[in-house]
């Protein structure tokens, strides 16, 4: 079996908090306004499953769920995604997106491309 590359090891070991720090740096650097819901907020009435980050720039609105590389969406997260995309479909679908990002999306450059105005 071939040995894992540094990038593969980083993807496998990156925590959700580390991914958030990287994404937040990109958001700030590219001029996005964003709101992050910290894990402690759920003790104070935030509904379980709501996306980790809500980001706005120009006419674009992103709901971003951050996950470790192998994690799947919970039932509550999937329900929020469905509800938010349902609203988007009835409004301006092209500018509202629900995205699930993992460390591999960061390391491939996909997150930076999307935030810079590329397609999701």
N, CA, C and O atoms as a MOPAC input file, in Angstrom:
PM7 MOZYME 1SCF
protein

 N      0.85100 1    -1.18000 1     0.00000 1
 C      0.00000 1     0.00000 1     0.00000 1
 C      0.89900 1     1.24700 1     0.00000 1
 O      1.81200 1     1.34900 1     0.81900 1
 N      0.64100 1     2.19700 1    -0.92000 1
 C      1.47700 1     3.40600 1    -0.97100 1
 C      1.31700 1     4.26100 1     0.27900 1
 O      0.24900 1     4.30900 1     0.89000 1
 N      2.40300 1     4.93300 1     0.64300 1
 C      2.39600 1     5.80100 1     1.81700 1
 C      1.57000 1     7.05800 1     1.54600 1
 O      1.58700 1     7.58600 1     0.43400 1
 N      0.85000 1     7.53500 1     2.56000 1
 C      0.01200 1     8.73200 1     2.41400 1
 C      0.88700 1     9.96700 1     2.21600 1
 O      1.95300 1    10.08900 1     2.82000 1
 N      0.42500 1    10.87800 1     1.36500 1
 C      1.14300 1    12.13900 1     1.15700 1
 C      0.87200 1    13.07100 1     2.33000 1
 O     -0.02200 1    12.82200 1     3.13900 1
 N      1.65200 1    14.15000 1     2.41500 1
 C      1.43100 1    15.13800 1     3.47300 1
 C      0.02500 1    15.71700 1     3.38100 1
 O     -0.63800 1    15.91000 1     4.40000 1
 N     -0.43200 1    15.99700 1     2.15500 1
 C     -1.78000 1    16.53600 1     1.96100 1
 C     -2.85000 1    15.57000 1     2.42600 1
 O     -3.82300 1    15.97800 1     3.06000 1
 N     -2.68000 1    14.29000 1     2.11600 1
 C     -3.65000 1    13.27700 1     2.54400 1
 C     -3.68100 1    13.15400 1     4.06500 1
 O     -4.74800 1    13.01200 1     4.66200 1
 N     -2.50300 1    13.20900 1     4.68700 1
 C     -2.45800 1    13.14500 1     6.15700 1
 C     -3.14100 1    14.37400 1     6.76200 1
 O     -3.88900 1    14.26200 1     7.73300 1
 N     -2.87500 1    15.55700 1     6.17300 1
 C     -3.48600 1    16.79400 1     6.68900 1
 C     -5.00700 1    16.73400 1     6.57300 1
 O     -5.71500 1    17.14200 1     7.49300 1
 N     -5.51500 1    16.22400 1     5.44200 1
 C     -6.95500 1    16.08300 1     5.23900 1
 C     -7.54700 1    15.16700 1     6.30500 1
 O     -8.57300 1    15.48900 1     6.90500 1
 N     -6.90900 1    14.03900 1     6.53800 1
 C     -7.42200 1    13.04200 1     7.47600 1
 C     -7.41700 1    13.55400 1     8.92000 1
 O     -8.30100 1    13.21200 1     9.70600 1
 N     -6.41600 1    14.37500 1     9.26700 1
 C     -6.25100 1    14.80900 1    10.65100 1
 C     -6.87000 1    16.17000 1    10.96800 1
 O     -7.00600 1    16.51300 1    12.14200 1
 N     -7.25000 1    16.95600 1     9.95500 1
 C     -7.75000 1    18.31000 1    10.19800 1
 C     -9.07600 1    18.27900 1    10.95500 1
 O    -10.01500 1    17.58800 1    10.56100 1
 N     -9.13400 1    19.03700 1    12.04600 1
 C    -10.37500 1    19.13200 1    12.83400 1
 C    -11.31200 1    20.14100 1    12.19100 1
 O    -10.90700 1    20.92600 1    11.33400 1
 N    -12.55600 1    20.11000 1    12.60900 1
 C    -13.52400 1    21.08800 1    12.12000 1
 C    -13.10200 1    22.50600 1    12.51700 1
 O    -13.30000 1    23.44800 1    11.74900 1
 N    -12.52600 1    22.66200 1    13.70400 1
 C    -12.04800 1    23.97100 1    14.14700 1
 C    -10.92300 1    24.50100 1    13.28100 1
 O    -10.89600 1    25.68700 1    12.95200 1
 N     -9.99000 1    23.63000 1    12.90700 1
 C     -8.89800 1    24.04300 1    12.01800 1
 C     -9.43500 1    24.42400 1    10.64200 1
 O     -8.98400 1    25.39900 1    10.04000 1
 N    -10.40200 1    23.64900 1    10.14800 1
 C    -11.02600 1    23.97000 1     8.86400 1
 C    -11.72400 1    25.32300 1     8.94300 1
 O    -11.62100 1    26.13200 1     8.02100 1
 N    -12.44400 1    25.57200 1    10.05500 1
 C    -13.09500 1    26.86800 1    10.21900 1
 C    -12.07400 1    28.00100 1    10.15700 1
 O    -12.30500 1    28.99600 1     9.47100 1
 N    -10.95100 1    27.86700 1    10.86100 1
 C     -9.93600 1    28.93000 1    10.86000 1
 C     -9.43900 1    29.23400 1     9.44900 1
 O     -9.25100 1    30.39700 1     9.09200 1
 N     -9.22900 1    28.20300 1     8.65600 1
 C     -8.77100 1    28.38400 1     7.27600 1
 C     -9.85100 1    29.06400 1     6.42800 1
 O     -9.56100 1    29.98900 1     5.66900 1
 N    -11.09700 1    28.59900 1     6.56300 1
 C    -12.20400 1    29.18100 1     5.79700 1
 C    -12.42400 1    30.63200 1     6.22100 1
 O    -12.65000 1    31.49100 1     5.36900 1
 N    -12.36400 1    30.92100 1     7.51700 1
 C    -12.55000 1    32.29000 1     8.00400 1
 C    -11.48500 1    33.21800 1     7.42600 1
 O    -11.78800 1    34.35500 1     7.06500 1
 N    -10.26000 1    32.75400 1     7.33500 1
 C     -9.18700 1    33.55500 1     6.73800 1
 C     -9.51200 1    33.88100 1     5.28000 1
 O     -9.31700 1    35.01200 1     4.83300 1
 N    -10.00400 1    32.89300 1     4.55000 1
 C    -10.38900 1    33.12800 1     3.15000 1
 C    -11.55900 1    34.10100 1     3.05800 1
 O    -11.54200 1    35.02300 1     2.24200 1
 N    -12.57100 1    33.89700 1     3.89100 1
 C    -13.73600 1    34.78800 1     3.87600 1
 C    -13.31300 1    36.23700 1     4.12000 1
 O    -13.70700 1    37.13900 1     3.38000 1
 N    -12.51500 1    36.45200 1     5.15600 1
 C    -12.05500 1    37.80600 1     5.48600 1
 C    -11.23400 1    38.39700 1     4.34400 1
 O    -11.45000 1    39.53900 1     3.93800 1
 N    -10.30500 1    37.62100 1     3.83800 1
 C     -9.41300 1    38.10000 1     2.79200 1
 C    -10.11800 1    38.44500 1     1.48800 1
 O     -9.65100 1    39.28500 1     0.71800 1
 N    -11.26000 1    37.78200 1     1.24900 1
 C    -11.99600 1    38.01400 1     0.00600 1
 C    -13.19700 1    38.93800 1     0.19300 1
 O    -14.01600 1    39.08800 1    -0.71300 1
 N    -13.30000 1    39.55800 1     1.37500 1
 C    -14.31800 1    40.57900 1     1.59200 1
 C    -15.72400 1    40.08900 1     1.89000 1
 O    -16.68500 1    40.82700 1     1.67300 1
 N    -15.87100 1    38.87100 1     2.37700 1
 C    -17.18700 1    38.34600 1     2.74600 1
 C    -17.54700 1    38.81900 1     4.14700 1
 O    -16.67200 1    38.97200 1     4.99900 1
 N    -18.82400 1    39.05000 1     4.38300 1
 C    -19.35400 1    39.23100 1     5.73900 1
 C    -19.88500 1    37.86000 1     6.14600 1
 O    -20.58200 1    37.19700 1     5.37800 1
 N    -19.54800 1    37.44800 1     7.35900 1
 C    -20.01200 1    36.11600 1     7.75300 1
 C    -20.32300 1    36.05400 1     9.23800 1
 O    -19.85100 1    36.86000 1    10.04000 1
 N    -21.12600 1    35.07600 1     9.56400 1
 C    -21.48600 1    34.79800 1    10.94600 1
 C    -21.21200 1    33.32700 1    11.18400 1
 O    -21.62500 1    32.47200 1    10.40100 1
 N    -20.51500 1    33.04200 1    12.26700 1
 C    -20.18600 1    31.66400 1    12.63100 1
 C    -20.91400 1    31.30600 1    13.91100 1
 O    -20.92300 1    32.08000 1    14.86900 1
 N    -21.51700 1    30.14500 1    13.92500 1
 C    -22.19400 1    29.66700 1    15.12600 1
 C    -21.25300 1    28.71500 1    15.85800 1
 O    -21.02000 1    27.59900 1    15.39500 1
 N    -20.71500 1    29.14300 1    16.98800 1
 C    -19.81500 1    28.26000 1    17.73800 1
 C    -20.59200 1    27.11300 1    18.38700 1
 O    -21.79300 1    27.22600 1    18.63000 1
 N    -19.91500 1    26.04100 1    18.65500 1
 C    -20.55300 1    24.86400 1    19.24600 1
 C    -21.26700 1    25.19700 1    20.55400 1
 O    -22.29300 1    24.59200 1    20.86500 1
 N    -20.74500 1    26.14200 1    21.31900 1
 C    -21.36600 1    26.48200 1    22.60500 1
 C    -22.74100 1    27.13400 1    22.44200 1
 O    -23.52300 1    27.15900 1    23.39200 1
 N    -23.04500 1    27.65700 1    21.26200 1
 C    -24.32700 1    28.34400 1    21.04400 1
 C    -25.51900 1    27.40800 1    21.15800 1
 O    -26.62800 1    27.84900 1    21.46000 1
 N    -25.30200 1    26.13300 1    20.92000 1
 C    -26.42100 1    25.18900 1    20.95700 1
 C    -26.97800 1    25.02800 1    22.36200 1
 O    -28.12200 1    24.60500 1    22.53300 1
 N    -26.19000 1    25.35800 1    23.35800 1
 C    -26.69000 1    25.32600 1    24.74000 1
 C    -27.58100 1    26.52900 1    25.02100 1
 O    -28.28600 1    26.56100 1    26.02900 1
 N    -27.55000 1    27.51300 1    24.13400 1
 C    -28.28400 1    28.76000 1    24.35600 1
 C    -29.43600 1    28.94600 1    23.38200 1
 O    -29.83700 1    30.08000 1    23.11700 1
 N    -29.97200 1    27.86800 1    22.84600 1
 C    -31.18100 1    27.95200 1    22.04400 1
 C    -31.02600 1    27.92300 1    20.54400 1
 O    -32.03000 1    27.97900 1    19.83400 1
 N    -29.81500 1    27.84000 1    20.02800 1
 C    -29.64700 1    27.71600 1    18.58300 1
 C    -30.13300 1    26.32900 1    18.18200 1
 O    -29.81500 1    25.33800 1    18.84000 1
 N    -30.89700 1    26.26600 1    17.11000 1
 C    -31.46000 1    24.99400 1    16.66600 1
 C    -30.37600 1    24.06300 1    16.12900 1
 O    -29.55800 1    24.45800 1    15.29800 1
 N    -30.38200 1    22.84600 1    16.60500 1
 C    -29.41000 1    21.85400 1    16.15300 1
 C    -29.48500 1    21.69600 1    14.64200 1
 O    -30.56800 1    21.68100 1    14.05800 1
 N    -28.32900 1    21.58000 1    14.02500 1
 C    -28.25800 1    21.32100 1    12.60200 1
 C    -28.12300 1    22.53600 1    11.71600 1
 O    -27.82800 1    22.39900 1    10.52900 1
 N    -28.33800 1    23.75500 1    12.27200 1
 C    -28.21100 1    24.94800 1    11.43600 1
 C    -26.75800 1    25.05100 1    10.97100 1
 O    -25.85000 1    24.74500 1    11.74400 1
 N    -26.51300 1    25.47600 1     9.71900 1
 C    -25.14800 1    25.51200 1     9.18700 1
 C    -24.18000 1    26.32700 1    10.05400 1
 O    -24.57300 1    27.28600 1    10.71900 1
 N    -22.92400 1    25.92800 1    10.03000 1
 C    -21.88500 1    26.55500 1    10.84000 1
 C    -21.63500 1    28.01100 1    10.47300 1
 O    -21.39800 1    28.84400 1    11.34800 1
 N    -21.68800 1    28.31800 1     9.18300 1
 C    -21.36600 1    29.66300 1     8.71000 1
 C    -22.45500 1    30.15100 1     7.76500 1
 O    -22.92000 1    29.41300 1     6.89600 1
 N    -22.85400 1    31.40200 1     7.94800 1
 C    -23.70900 1    32.10000 1     6.98800 1
 C    -22.85600 1    33.24100 1     6.45200 1
 O    -22.37700 1    34.07100 1     7.22400 1
 N    -22.66200 1    33.29000 1     5.13400 1
 C    -21.76800 1    34.28100 1     4.52400 1
 C    -22.49300 1    35.03600 1     3.41800 1
 O    -23.27700 1    34.45900 1     2.66400 1
 N    -22.21700 1    36.34700 1     3.33200 1
 C    -22.86300 1    37.20600 1     2.33500 1
 C    -21.80700 1    38.07100 1     1.66300 1
 O    -20.92600 1    38.62700 1     2.31800 1
 N    -21.91500 1    38.17100 1     0.34200 1
 C    -21.07700 1    39.09300 1    -0.42100 1
 C    -21.84800 1    39.45800 1    -1.68600 1
 O    -22.20100 1    38.59000 1    -2.48400 1
 N    -22.10200 1    40.74900 1    -1.85600 1
 C    -22.88300 1    41.18400 1    -3.00600 1
 C    -24.24700 1    40.52100 1    -2.98700 1
 O    -24.98400 1    40.62500 1    -2.00700 1
 N    -24.57700 1    39.84600 1    -4.06200 1
 C    -25.86900 1    39.15900 1    -4.16100 1
 C    -25.78700 1    37.69800 1    -3.74400 1
 O    -26.77600 1    36.97200 1    -3.83400 1
 N    -24.62500 1    37.26500 1    -3.29100 1
 C    -24.45300 1    35.85100 1    -2.93900 1
 C    -24.67400 1    35.61900 1    -1.45600 1
 O    -24.23800 1    36.40700 1    -0.61600 1
 N    -25.35200 1    34.53300 1    -1.15100 1
 C    -25.61500 1    34.09700 1     0.21800 1
 C    -25.24700 1    32.62500 1     0.29600 1
 O    -25.78100 1    31.80200 1    -0.44800 1
 N    -24.32900 1    32.29700 1     1.20200 1
 C    -23.88100 1    30.91900 1     1.36800 1
 C    -24.20300 1    30.42600 1     2.76900 1
 O    -23.96200 1    31.12300 1     3.75400 1
 N    -24.74300 1    29.23500 1     2.85000 1
 C    -24.88700 1    28.51000 1     4.10400 1
 C    -23.86400 1    27.39300 1     4.03500 1
 O    -23.92200 1    26.54400 1     3.14500 1
 N    -22.92800 1    27.39100 1     4.97200 1
 C    -21.78900 1    26.48000 1     4.89500 1
 C    -21.76400 1    25.57400 1     6.12300 1
 O    -21.73900 1    26.05000 1     7.25800 1
 N    -21.77100 1    24.28300 1     5.88600 1
 C    -21.61900 1    23.28700 1     6.94300 1
 C    -20.21100 1    22.72700 1     6.83500 1
 O    -19.82300 1    22.22700 1     5.77900 1
 N    -19.44900 1    22.80600 1     7.90200 1
 C    -18.08700 1    22.28400 1     7.92700 1
 C    -18.09600 1    20.90000 1     8.55800 1
 O    -18.72300 1    20.68400 1     9.59500 1
 N    -17.40100 1    19.96900 1     7.92700 1
 C    -17.34200 1    18.60000 1     8.43100 1
 C    -15.91100 1    18.09300 1     8.33400 1
 O    -15.15400 1    18.49800 1     7.45300 1
 N    -15.55400 1    17.20500 1     9.24800 1
 C    -14.28600 1    16.48200 1     9.09200 1
 C    -14.39700 1    15.63500 1     7.83800 1
 O    -15.50000 1    15.41900 1     7.33600 1
 N    -13.30500 1    15.16400 1     7.33600 1
 C    -13.26400 1    14.53700 1     6.01300 1
 C    -14.26800 1    13.39400 1     5.83200 1
 O    -14.91300 1    13.31800 1     4.78700 1
 N    -14.41300 1    12.53300 1     6.78500 1
 C    -15.27000 1    11.35000 1     6.62000 1
 C    -16.64600 1    11.49200 1     7.28100 1
 O    -17.45500 1    10.56600 1     7.21800 1
 N    -16.91900 1    12.63500 1     7.91000 1
 C    -18.20100 1    12.82400 1     8.59300 1
 C    -19.34100 1    13.03100 1     7.60700 1
 O    -19.16200 1    13.61100 1     6.53600 1
 N    -20.50400 1    12.55200 1     7.98600 1
 C    -21.71300 1    12.74100 1     7.18200 1
 C    -22.61400 1    13.76500 1     7.87300 1
 O    -22.47000 1    14.02500 1     9.06700 1
 N    -23.53800 1    14.33900 1     7.11600 1
 C    -24.51600 1    15.25200 1     7.70300 1
 C    -25.42200 1    14.48600 1     8.64700 1
 O    -25.80600 1    13.35100 1     8.36600 1
 N    -25.76600 1    15.11000 1     9.77400 1
 C    -26.74900 1    14.52000 1    10.67500 1
 C    -28.13400 1    14.69200 1    10.05100 1
 O    -28.28600 1    15.43100 1     9.07800 1
 N    -29.13200 1    14.02300 1    10.59900 1
 C    -30.50400 1    14.18100 1    10.10600 1
 C    -30.94700 1    15.63400 1    10.23100 1
 O    -31.61300 1    16.15400 1     9.33500 1
 N    -30.58700 1    16.29800 1    11.33400 1
 C    -30.96800 1    17.69800 1    11.52700 1
 C    -30.26900 1    18.61000 1    10.51900 1
 O    -30.87600 1    19.55300 1    10.01000 1
 N    -29.01100 1    18.33700 1    10.23300 1
 C    -28.28900 1    19.13600 1     9.23800 1
 C    -28.89700 1    18.95400 1     7.85200 1
 O    -29.04600 1    19.92000 1     7.10400 1
 N    -29.24600 1    17.72700 1     7.51400 1
 C    -29.88000 1    17.46500 1     6.22400 1
 C    -31.24400 1    18.15800 1     6.13500 1
 O    -31.61400 1    18.66100 1     5.07400 1
 N    -31.98500 1    18.18500 1     7.23300 1
 C    -33.29000 1    18.85600 1     7.24500 1
 C    -33.12600 1    20.36000 1     7.02000 1
 O    -33.90000 1    20.96400 1     6.27800 1
 N    -32.11700 1    20.96600 1     7.65800 1
 C    -31.84700 1    22.38800 1     7.43500 1
 C    -31.44700 1    22.64000 1     5.98600 1
 O    -31.90800 1    23.60500 1     5.37700 1
 N    -30.60700 1    21.79500 1     5.43300 1
 C    -30.18500 1    21.95600 1     4.03600 1
 C    -31.40300 1    21.93200 1     3.11500 1
 O    -31.53300 1    22.77500 1     2.22600 1
 N    -32.27800 1    20.97800 1     3.32700 1
 C    -33.48600 1    20.86000 1     2.51200 1
 C    -34.37100 1    22.09700 1     2.66800 1
 O    -34.88300 1    22.62400 1     1.68000 1
 N    -34.54900 1    22.55500 1     3.89700 1
 C    -35.39600 1    23.74000 1     4.14300 1
 C    -34.78500 1    24.98800 1     3.51300 1
 O    -35.49200 1    25.76700 1     2.87300 1
 N    -33.49200 1    25.18400 1     3.68700 1
 C    -32.83500 1    26.37800 1     3.14600 1
 C    -32.81000 1    26.36500 1     1.61800 1
 O    -33.00700 1    27.40300 1     0.98700 1
 N    -32.57400 1    25.21600 1     1.03000 1
 C    -32.58000 1    25.13900 1    -0.43100 1
 C    -33.98500 1    25.28400 1    -0.98600 1
 O    -34.15900 1    25.76700 1    -2.10400 1
 N    -34.99500 1    24.87200 1    -0.22300 1
 C    -36.37500 1    25.07900 1    -0.64600 1
 C    -36.70000 1    26.55800 1    -0.72600 1
 O    -37.36100 1    26.99700 1    -1.66800 1
 N    -36.24800 1    27.33000 1     0.24700 1
 C    -36.43800 1    28.78300 1     0.22700 1
 C    -35.68500 1    29.36400 1    -0.96400 1
 O    -36.21400 1    30.21000 1    -1.68600 1
 N    -34.45200 1    28.91000 1    -1.16700 1
 C    -33.63800 1    29.43000 1    -2.27100 1
 C    -34.29600 1    29.15000 1    -3.61200 1
 O    -34.27000 1    30.00300 1    -4.50000 1
 N    -34.88500 1    27.97300 1    -3.77700 1
 C    -35.51400 1    27.62200 1    -5.04600 1
 C    -36.69400 1    28.53900 1    -5.35500 1
 O    -37.03100 1    28.75300 1    -6.52000 1
 N    -37.31400 1    29.07500 1    -4.31800 1
 C    -38.46000 1    29.96900 1    -4.53200 1
 C    -38.02400 1    31.42200 1    -4.66300 1
 O    -38.85300 1    32.29000 1    -4.93600 1
 N    -36.74100 1    31.70000 1    -4.47300 1
 C    -36.24800 1    33.08100 1    -4.58000 1
 C    -35.25300 1    33.16800 1    -5.73200 1
 O    -35.64100 1    33.05900 1    -6.89500 1
 N    -34.00500 1    33.35800 1    -5.42700 1
 C    -32.98500 1    33.50900 1    -6.46300 1
 C    -31.96200 1    32.39900 1    -6.28400 1
 O    -30.92800 1    32.59500 1    -5.64600 1
 N    -32.24700 1    31.26000 1    -6.83600 1
 C    -31.48500 1    30.05200 1    -6.57400 1
 C    -30.00100 1    30.18900 1    -6.89200 1
 O    -29.17600 1    29.65600 1    -6.15000 1
 N    -29.63500 1    30.87600 1    -7.95400 1
 C    -28.23200 1    30.93700 1    -8.35100 1
 C    -27.36000 1    31.64600 1    -7.32000 1
 O    -26.15200 1    31.41300 1    -7.27700 1
 N    -27.94400 1    32.50100 1    -6.49500 1
 C    -27.12000 1    33.27100 1    -5.57000 1
 C    -27.18000 1    32.76200 1    -4.13500 1
 O    -26.48100 1    33.28300 1    -3.26600 1
 N    -28.00600 1    31.75200 1    -3.87500 1
 C    -28.10300 1    31.16800 1    -2.53800 1
 C    -27.65700 1    29.71200 1    -2.64600 1
 O    -28.19000 1    28.94100 1    -3.44400 1
 N    -26.67100 1    29.35300 1    -1.82700 1
 C    -26.15200 1    27.99700 1    -1.88700 1
 C    -25.98900 1    27.41400 1    -0.48900 1
 O    -25.69200 1    28.12700 1     0.46900 1
 N    -26.18800 1    26.11200 1    -0.39400 1
 C    -25.88600 1    25.35600 1     0.81700 1
 C    -24.70400 1    24.47400 1     0.45900 1
 O    -24.80100 1    23.64700 1    -0.44800 1
 N    -23.59700 1    24.63800 1     1.15200 1
 C    -22.37000 1    23.92200 1     0.82400 1
 C    -21.88100 1    23.12500 1     2.02800 1
 O    -21.96400 1    23.59500 1     3.16200 1
 N    -21.37800 1    21.93600 1     1.78800 1
 C    -20.71100 1    21.14100 1     2.81800 1
 C    -19.24800 1    21.08000 1     2.42800 1
 O    -18.89300 1    20.55200 1     1.37400 1
 N    -18.40000 1    21.62600 1     3.29000 1
 C    -16.97100 1    21.67200 1     2.99900 1
 C    -16.19200 1    20.81400 1     3.97800 1
 O    -16.45500 1    20.79800 1     5.18100 1
 N    -15.22100 1    20.09800 1     3.41800 1
 C    -14.33100 1    19.24400 1     4.18700 1
 C    -12.89200 1    19.68500 1     3.93200 1
 O    -12.65200 1    20.49200 1     3.03400 1
 N    -11.94200 1    19.17800 1     4.69200 1
 C    -10.54700 1    19.56800 1     4.47900 1
 C    -10.07300 1    19.37400 1     3.03400 1
 O     -9.29900 1    20.19100 1     2.53500 1
 N    -10.51500 1    18.32300 1     2.36100 1
 C    -10.06900 1    18.09900 1     0.97800 1
 C    -10.52700 1    19.22300 1     0.05500 1
 O     -9.83400 1    19.55000 1    -0.90900 1
 N    -11.70200 1    19.82800 1     0.34100 1
 C    -12.17100 1    20.96200 1    -0.45800 1
 C    -11.25500 1    22.17000 1    -0.26800 1
 O    -11.02800 1    22.93800 1    -1.20300 1
 N    -10.73500 1    22.33100 1     0.93700 1
 C     -9.80800 1    23.42100 1     1.22400 1
 C     -8.48800 1    23.19500 1     0.49600 1
 O     -7.99600 1    24.08200 1    -0.20100 1
 N     -7.92000 1    22.00800 1     0.65900 1
 C     -6.59700 1    21.73700 1     0.11500 1
 C     -6.58800 1    21.66100 1    -1.40500 1
 O     -5.54800 1    21.89100 1    -2.02200 1
 N     -7.72900 1    21.34300 1    -2.02700 1
 C     -7.78700 1    21.29100 1    -3.49600 1
 C     -7.92000 1    22.67400 1    -4.10700 1
 O     -7.75100 1    22.83800 1    -5.31500 1
 N     -8.22400 1    23.68200 1    -3.27300 1
 C     -8.42800 1    25.03200 1    -3.77200 1
 C     -9.87300 1    25.34100 1    -4.11600 1
 O    -10.19300 1    26.46500 1    -4.50200 1
 N    -10.75500 1    24.35000 1    -3.98100 1
 C    -12.16400 1    24.53000 1    -4.33000 1
 C    -12.83300 1    25.62700 1    -3.50700 1
 O    -13.59500 1    26.42400 1    -4.05400 1
 N    -12.56300 1    25.68100 1    -2.20500 1
 C    -13.18100 1    26.68800 1    -1.34300 1
 C    -12.74500 1    28.07500 1    -1.78200 1
 O    -13.58300 1    28.96500 1    -1.92600 1
 N    -11.46100 1    28.27600 1    -1.99500 1
 C    -10.96900 1    29.58700 1    -2.42900 1
 C    -11.58300 1    29.98300 1    -3.76700 1
 O    -11.92500 1    31.14800 1    -3.97200 1
 N    -11.72600 1    29.01600 1    -4.68500 1
 C    -12.31900 1    29.31100 1    -6.00600 1
 C    -13.77100 1    29.75600 1    -5.87300 1
 O    -14.18600 1    30.72400 1    -6.51100 1
 N    -14.53700 1    29.05900 1    -5.05400 1
 C    -15.94100 1    29.42700 1    -4.85200 1
 C    -16.06000 1    30.80400 1    -4.22900 1
 O    -16.86200 1    31.62600 1    -4.67200 1
 N    -15.25800 1    31.05700 1    -3.19600 1
 C    -15.33200 1    32.35500 1    -2.51400 1
 C    -14.83700 1    33.49800 1    -3.39700 1
 O    -15.24600 1    34.64500 1    -3.22100 1
 N    -13.96900 1    33.18500 1    -4.33300 1
 C    -13.46900 1    34.21900 1    -5.25000 1
 C    -14.44600 1    34.48700 1    -6.39500 1
 O    -14.21000 1    35.35700 1    -7.23400 1
 N    -15.55000 1    33.72600 1    -6.41800 1
 C    -16.57400 1    33.98600 1    -7.43100 1
 C    -16.76500 1    32.88700 1    -8.44100 1
 O    -17.56500 1    33.02800 1    -9.36700 1
 N    -16.03900 1    31.78100 1    -8.28200 1
 C    -16.20900 1    30.65700 1    -9.18200 1
 C    -17.46800 1    29.88000 1    -8.86000 1
 O    -18.19100 1    30.21000 1    -7.92000 1
 N    -17.72300 1    28.86500 1    -9.63100 1
 C    -18.94000 1    28.05800 1    -9.44800 1
 C    -18.76400 1    27.06600 1    -8.32200 1
 O    -17.65500 1    26.61100 1    -8.04100 1
 N    -19.87200 1    26.73400 1    -7.67900 1
 C    -19.87000 1    25.73100 1    -6.61800 1
 C    -20.08400 1    24.36100 1    -7.23000 1
 O    -20.11700 1    23.36200 1    -6.51100 1

